[in-house]
């Protein structure tokens, strides 16, 4: 079992719960491939490739919807669909809260953003509140998933390799 993969799955579950209020189930017993996780991986891969190829090349691929840019388009569709599905579920399930209830009701970032989206003056300066919502959610998911999982993996592998640390963890002493 790959420790990095397990940590990425854990942080994606935790981050999705914080951001969207929904656990994608990455750590279920069979360790399934979750569509949003695969889409995020593909997005990261294409963004990295964009930095290694000439700008005219990826712009051409983007215009023709071919190669890595086609992968990126598909990944964005999956991500948009996941966030849109969660938004629609939240809108069907709960009516917009009253002002005094907002702080108590909002348990995830998506719900909080949706509450502000209903107030026109708060979101008036944005071109597209839905795009803002998607981009912010993806930024937070990517930042938390990759950095936290890398840090947890590094810490865990270092702690397992250090004999004193291992002994203290097993005995529970300082």
Phi, psi and omega in degrees: 000136182273118182297320179299318179296316179297317179294322177296319179296317179299311182291328176293317176301312181296318181291318177297323178295316179291317185280316189245350181075020183220135179267118182287349176079033180295332183262018176295167191304328181268001182048064183290158173275116182272133184305319182291328178292316178296319179296320178294320177298316180295320178299313179299320180297315181292320178298319176296316179297326178300331180278350183253345180250157178300146183302318181299328182292309181288333175294320177296314178300322179295314181296323180273353183053058182231162172058228184295329180289330175292320176300318180295317178300315179296318180297317178297323178297317179297314181296313178302316181298317181298314181291318179297318178299318179293320177300312181296321178298316179295321180292324178289321188284318186232136174287159178300132182289156175285163184307312184290342181266350187305314184293327181281324186282321187285114180247351178222161186294324179299317179296318179297314178298321179294326177295318178290330179296329179288340178264107188300321184293332179287326185248009186295329184283353181270143176296309182220107179301327180292320177293319177301316180298313179298311184296320178294317179298314181295319178300315180292318179298313181294313182298313182289318185296308187286314184289317182293318180294322178295318180294317179296320179295314180298315179297313182296315181292323177294319180293325180287332181278335182276116184298318180296319179295317179299315180297317181293324177293322181288322182269341180079023180259168179280000000 
